[in-house]
Amino acid sequence: MPFSSDRRELLKKGLAATATILSGGSLLLNPRESGAEALPDLVVVNGGDPAAITRAAVDALGGMGRFVKPGNKVVIKPNMSFSSGPAAASNTHPAVLGEVARMCIQAGASKVAVLDNVLHTPEECLALSQIPATCAAIPKTTVNVVKSKRLYREVKVPSGRQFKSMEAVAEVLDSDVLIAVPVGKTHSASGVSLSMKGMMGLIYDRTSFHGRYDLHDAIVDMVTVLKPHLVVIDGTRILSTGGPGGPGKIIPLNLVIASADMVAADAQMVALGTWFNRKFEPGQVKHIRLAAERGLGRMDLQKLNVRNIKI
């Protein structure tokens, strides 16, 4: 029996839709439904080469081009606050930091500034961390400490509970992309020092966090403004006791964690590490729990798309 005119029109529309889908046209709205693999929420890469596992982690997350666009001004916040070498695990491994900076430049960044408000003598922190030496060969990349008050600018913290403004590094406030590259380590006051706690190296008055305010709530207030676009946690070795400056027990984990979610990244590092000779759940770290409760990220790791890679 020949098709009716109505059925003929329906068939034409169906064939047109099929052709659009096959050609990648606009009707294909959900890559999950097409069988395409979605980007993970978090990546953990294990391996012996710090630079290689760092690049693999960011690549699996979608590549640095997902975060850094041509012409962007990028700030990288590592740990380099202490006058000790990479083996002490109190500062970010220079190879991890260097690879992140290199990927930013390769993605087209106009400049990369590696910044930290260090606690020990600046010259010793820079020299012993080996971060400036590692970055020296990377174009358009500088490494500096930010101690002078003139380098800071007041910024409002609209959703702050402990404070409504703070003085943050002006270069960070003027940048396009902020990347956190902390090392995993314990902290005598906050439990752990990871991406969120590490942002205290970009504010001028850290003393008030420890004396005037509830430290954990203040950390969360801070990261409502200083919220990194990308977190790369150096877990090549962690400072399991004696943090943040050491000396303490150092555990080699040979891993790097990458995520666009600072809460998830910190939660994963807590779950994978041993801290103060114990295992902890992410929710046992107060500022991680508060940040999740305030909607700044997720700590429910079992519900996230986590990709584990070994190289």
Secondary structure, 3 states (H helix, E strand, C coil): CCCCHHHHHHHHHHHHHHHHHHCCCCCCCCCCCCCCCCCCCEEEEECCCHHHHHHHHHHHCCCHHHCCCCCCEEEEEECCCCCCCHHHCCCCCHHHHHHHHHHHHHCCCCEEEEEECCCCCHHHHHHHHCHHHHHCCCCCEEEEECCCHHHEEEEECCCCCCCCEEEEEHHHHCCCEEEEECEEEEECCCEEECHHHHHHHHECCCHHHHHCCCHHHHHHHHHCCCCCCEEEEEEEEEECCCCCCCCCCEEEEEEEEEECCHHHHHHHHHHHCCECCECCCHHHCHHHHHHHHCCCCCCCHHHCCEEEEEC
